[in-house]
Amino acid sequence: MPDDRFTYDSLRRALGQQPFRFYERVTSTQDLARDWALSDPDLPSGALVIAEEQTAGRGRQGRTWHTPPGAALALSMILRPHLVPDQLPRMIMLGSVAVAATLSPLLGDAVALKWPNDVLIRGRKVCGILSEATWEGDRMGPIVLGIGINVRVDFAGTELESRATSLETELGQPVDRHTLLANLVGHLLNWSQRVQDPMLVEVWRGWLKTLGRRVTVYPQLDGSAAFEGLAEAVDDGGALIVRLDSGEQRRVIAADVALVETPDP
Ligand code: BTN
C-alpha cells in the first residue's frame, strides 16, 4: 500500500490556497462542514472538510458509509451556489460529473453513473455522493456536498463484495490520493461556477448508464411499492422518467434503482 497518508501539510501542498480543515478521525465530514459553514458566514464557497477516517459516515436514505483509515477519500465541500430549492439535484449532478471527469482518465469508459448518485466502475459502486442543504428558516443556506471514493477499501468476503469496489482493485495499481483529491477538487470548483449552465445537465445525462435500460424502482426503503419499467430519460430537474409496460409514465424524484439484467440474445 502506498504511503499517501494525509497530513495538514501534505493536503496544503495538494490544495494550494483552497480553505480546508483536516481531521484524522471524525463522525462525519458532513457534520463538521455544516457546523463550519454555519459558524462562518464569510467562509468562501469551495471550502473543504477532509478526514482520514469516519466513524459515522452517512449515505443516502439514512444508510451508513464506511471510511476506514487510509483507504478512501472522504470529503465535504461547502458550496454557496445561486440555486432555488427545486434546483438542488444540480448539486448531485455537479458532484457526479466532477467524479466521473476525475476517474475517466484512469479508467476510460469503464466509468459510469447510475441514477441518482452512484459512480460505478464496471457496474460496481466506487463512489457515493450526498448533498445536504442547510436552512435558515425557509431560506436555503450553504450546501454541503459530500463525496466518498473507495480507493483501497477491501470488500473481499463482505456482503458488499458483488456491489462495491475500489479504485485500486479496478486499476490493478496504486493510486495516490493527493493527486486524486487535487484533480477532483479542480473539477468540483470548475463545475461549481456553472451550476446554472444547461451543459451540466447534458454532461451528467451523457454519463448515466441508467438511460435506455429496464430498471426496478424502489421508492420505499423497505422495498414496498417497487415497480419495473424502461428508464427513458432524466429531465432538467434531475428526475428519472420511467415508462411502465402499461404505457404509463412516472417521474421518479427519490428512489433506489436497480438495473434489470437482460440475458444476452
Ligand atoms: C451514498 O452513496 O449513499 C452517499 C455516500 C456519501 C459518503 C460521503 S463520504 C464524505 C461525506 N461524509 C459523509 O458522512 N458522507 C459523505
Residues whose N, C-alpha, C, O or C-beta is under 5 A from the ligand:
A	BS01	BTN	S28 T29 Q30 A56 G57 R58 G59 R60 W65 A74 L75 N117 G128 I129 L130 G146 I147 G148
